[in-house]
Amino acid sequence: MVMSVLLSFMFPPPSSLVVSGLTVISFLILVTSFLSEIRGKHLNYSKFWNANPSAQKQIKLSSKAGMLLLYTPAFLAGLASFWIFPPQSLSGGMTLESAIPITLSYFLSAATMTYAQHLTNGLPEPPMNLLYPGVVVFVVAIIGNFYHHYLLSNLRGEGEKEYKIPKGGLFGVVICPHYLFEITVFYGIFFISQTLYAFSFAIGTNLYLLGRSYSTRKCY
């Protein structure tokens, strides 16, 4: 029953053991991260970069270097897909210890989403086409995420380091609107791709950032 509902708006699961395995593994890792966040064991970045006692002894990266490390491998994986899978002719601060698993998560998700999408070539299209709603959701979410990160970047004056409660935008309504829009980005990606892996990663990301928001609320 559940599978028949899912197949109404996504491609059938691929026969690839790699993609199937990574679908389960990625989801379980994100669920574990969600449980760790609500228990107070945080990944050490942004406001929680020094939340764990061991963080003081770890290599610390600047926010810019950390974010560059997080997103570059995923960007390169997406870029490489244009060469590996050519179009078918008919178709705050951050610790290094926390940066590494996040980098791997983004890289593996980008590579696996691309590969899972490649495996849908030749498969019948899902009865429900979510491509265009997905593009709208993705664009709105990206803009919302960018705007709220812009507000965060202007919270402190030059040289200020203390934590401040964000204001403006949806910060008065939602604990972490930038997380809300980031979650929505992944649902937009799922709508566009309509694969099981993208669906599981969106749900896993939703849970993880929900835990992160819960911990942020406790800080307030």
N, C-alpha and C positions, 0 to 999 in steps of 0.2 A: 504493500500500500504506500509506504513512505517513498520507496524507490520509484514507483510510478508517478508520484507527485513531483519528485525531483527531476525525473526525465522529461517532464513537460516544459521545463525551462532551462535544461542544461544538457550537454552532450553526455552520452554514456561513458562510464569510467574507462580509461584506456587500458589496453592489455599489457602495458609496460609495468613490470614489477618495480622499476625505479620510481616512477611517478606515484604509483599506488603506495609504495613504502614511504616516500617522502610526504605524501598527503597525511598519513597517520602520524609520522614522526613530528612533522611541523606542528600539527594540531596539538599533540601531547606536550610538546615543548612550550607552546604558548599557554596552554592550560596550567602547566606547572609554574610558568612565570606569573600568571594571574594569582595563583595561590600564594606564591612567594611574596608578591606585592602586598596583598591584604594581611599577611602575617608580619609585615615590616622588614622583610629581607629584600632590599631593593637592588636593581641594577644601578650602578653608581654613575649617574649622569644627571645633568640639570640640577634641580634643587636638592636631589638626593645623592649628589656625587660623593659626599663624605658621610652618608648616613650609617654605613657599617664601619665598625672600629678598624677593620683591616684596610679600609680604603686609604688611611693616612700613610700606609707603608707601600702603596702601589704606585706605579708610574702614572702621573697625571698629565693629561693632554688638555690643551686649550679647547674651548668650545668649537672654534673654527676648524682646528685640526681634527677633532673628534668627529664632527659632522662630515668632513671631507672623507675620512676613513670609512664612515658608515655607508655612505651613499655611492662612492665611486665604483666599488666592485659590482654593485647591482646595475649601475648605469652601463658599465662595460659589458656585463652579461646581456643586457638588452641590445646594446650596439652590435655585439657579436652575432646576435640572432639574424641580422640582415645578411650576414655572410654564410652562416651555418645553415639557415633555413630560407633559401631564396624563394621568392613568390612563385606559387604554382601557375603554370601557363593557363590553366582553366579555373582557378580558385581565389648650559652653564659651564661648566667644566665637566670633565669626564675622565674616568679611570680607564686605562688600557684594558684591564681585565673585563670590564663591562662592554667596552667598544668592540672587542673581538667577537663575542657571541651575537651581538646586534648586527655587526657587519656580515657575519656568516648567514644570519637569518635573512637579511635583505638580499644578499647575493644568491642564496639557494632558492628563495622564493621567486626572484626575477628569472633565474635560469629555468626553474621547474615550470613556472607559469608559461614561459615561452615554449618549452618543449611539449608540455601538455596541450597547448594550443596547436602546435605542429601536428600532433597525433590525431587531431580531429579532422584533418584533411581526408576527404572521401567518406566521412560519416554523414548520416542524414542530419539535417538541421533540426534543432529542438522545435517543437510546435510553437512555442512562444518566443518571438524574437525580441531580446532585451537590449539590442545594440544601441539604438538611439536614446532610449531612456538612460542607459548606462553612460553614454557620452555626456548627457545633461547633468546627471548626478556627479560624475567625475569632475567636470568643469566647475560646478558650483562648489563642490567640496574642496578642490584645489584653491579656489579663490578665497573661500572662508578660512582655510588653514593658513594661507599666506597672510591674510589680513590680521588674524589673531597672533601670529608669530611676529608680525610687524609691531603690534601693540606691545607685545612682550619685550621686543628689542628696544623700545623707547621708555621702559619703566624706570630705568636708572640713569642718572647723569654720569658724566665722564668720571671714572675713578671710583664710583660707588659699587659696593659688592654685596651689601645686605639684601636679604630677600624681602620683596614687597608683594602685597596682594594685588594682583592685576585688576584693572578697571577698564571699562569701555567695551564696545562690542557686545558679545553674549556672556561676558564674564560675570555679569550680575544675575544671569539666569542659569548658567551651566557652570559646574566647577571648573572644567577644563575644556572650553569650546574648541581649542586647537586639537585636542584628542578626539573630540566628537567628529570634527571634519576629517581628521586623518582616518578614523574608522570608516566614515562615509566614502572616502577615496577608494578604499579596498572593496567596498560593496559596489561602487561604480565599476571597478576593474572586473569584478565577478559578473556584473550585468553584461559587460562588453564581451568577456571571454566565454561565459556560461560553461565553465568546466568545474568538476568536483574539487580539484585542487584549489582553485581560486576561491571557491565557496568555503572550504574548510579553513583556508588561511584568513579569510575575512572574519569568520566567526572567532578563530583563535586570537586574532589581533584585537577584536572587540573585547574579548574577555581580559586580555592582558592590559589594555589601556583602561578598562573599567577598574581593574585592581590598582593601577597607577593613580587614577583619579580618586579612588577611595583613600589611598594613602595621602594624597595631596590635601584632601578635605580634612584629614586628621591634623595636618600641619597648621591649617587655618585656625 
